[in-house]
Amino acid sequence: MTTAIAAPKCLVCDTEFEVQEAWEMGEITECAACGQEHEVVEKSAAGARLDLAPEVEEDWGE
């Protein structure tokens, strides 16, 4: 029996992401529909799990 794995979805607009073979943990990817950035927090042969990407903050020390 084959188990179907659901594709990760955008946490803002619910659009499905196409899992990329080249994705790595910590990589940032953008939703094609709404532009929200997501971070790859888990990846396996079965699929991937995404979370909202952290906001970019200015580094006042530079």
C-alpha positions in Angstrom: 0.0 0.0 0.0 1.3 3.5 -0.9 0.8 6.3 1.6 0.0 9.7 0.0 1.9 12.6 1.5 0.2 16.0 1.3 2.2 18.8 -0.2 3.1 21.6 2.1 0.8 24.6 1.9 1.3 28.3 2.3 0.5 29.3 5.8 -1.1 32.5 4.6 -3.1 31.7 1.5 -3.3 27.9 1.6 -1.7 27.4 -1.9 0.2 24.1 -2.3 4.0 24.2 -2.7 5.7 21.9 -5.1 8.4 20.2 -3.1 11.8 20.8 -4.7 14.5 18.1 -4.5 17.1 20.7 -4.0 15.4 22.2 -0.9 17.6 22.1 2.2 16.9 22.7 5.9 16.8 26.4 6.6 16.3 27.4 3.0 13.8 30.2 2.3 11.2 29.7 -0.4 8.4 32.1 -1.6 4.8 31.3 -2.2 4.1 31.8 -5.9 0.5 33.1 -5.2 0.9 35.6 -2.4 4.7 36.1 -2.0 4.9 35.1 1.6 8.4 33.7 2.5 8.6 30.3 4.2 11.5 28.4 5.8 12.1 24.7 5.2 12.1 23.3 8.8 12.0 19.6 7.9 12.6 17.6 4.8 12.5 13.9 4.1 11.9 11.5 1.2 8.2 11.7 2.0 7.9 15.5 1.8 8.7 18.7 3.6 7.4 20.9 6.4 7.4 24.7 6.1 7.1 27.5 8.7 6.8 31.3 8.2 10.3 32.7 7.5 11.7 34.9 10.2 11.5 38.7 9.6 14.7 40.3 8.4 15.9 42.8 11.0 18.4 45.5 10.5 21.8 45.1 12.1 22.5 48.4 13.7 26.0 47.3 14.5 27.1 47.4 10.9 
